[in-house]
Amino acid sequence: MKSIHVLIGYLVAPPSPRSQRGLSQSTEVAILTGVVVTVAVAVGAAITVYVNAKLPRP
């Protein structure tokens, strides 16, 4: 019986107001992930260039 009351309350209740502040959380996570990947690629490239410069040439 309680589940029926909860269902009716959910269906009758007004929708919650939408937050209009900035980007959505998923967009923010996607941007931050892109920044982290870019930094990781840059660090990897810098290490590769450094190691290749220090290797002896035959």
C-alpha positions in Angstrom: 0.0 0.0 0.0 2.9 2.3 0.8 4.3 1.9 -2.7 1.0 2.9 -4.2 1.0 6.1 -2.1 4.6 6.9 -3.1 3.7 6.3 -6.8 0.7 8.6 -6.6 2.8 11.3 -4.8 5.4 11.1 -7.5 2.9 11.4 -10.3 1.0 14.3 -8.7 3.9 16.3 -7.4 5.0 19.3 -9.5 8.3 18.8 -11.3 11.4 20.1 -9.5 12.7 23.4 -10.8 15.7 23.1 -13.2 19.0 24.5 -12.1 20.2 27.1 -14.7 23.6 27.6 -13.2 26.4 26.9 -15.7 27.2 23.6 -17.4 25.8 20.2 -16.6 27.9 17.9 -14.5 28.4 15.5 -17.4 29.8 18.3 -19.6 32.1 19.4 -16.8 33.4 15.9 -16.3 34.0 15.5 -20.1 35.9 18.8 -20.2 38.1 17.8 -17.2 38.7 14.4 -18.7 39.9 16.0 -21.9 42.2 18.3 -20.0 43.7 15.4 -18.1 44.2 13.4 -21.3 45.9 16.4 -23.0 48.3 16.9 -20.1 49.1 13.1 -20.0 49.9 13.1 -23.8 52.0 16.2 -23.4 54.0 14.7 -20.5 54.5 11.5 -22.5 55.7 13.3 -25.6 58.1 15.4 -23.5 59.6 12.3 -21.9 59.9 10.6 -25.3 61.7 13.5 -26.8 64.0 13.8 -23.8 64.9 10.0 -23.8 65.4 10.0 -27.6 67.8 13.0 -27.3 69.9 11.2 -24.6 70.2 7.9 -26.5 73.6 7.4 -28.1 73.6 7.6 -31.9 75.4 4.7 -33.7 
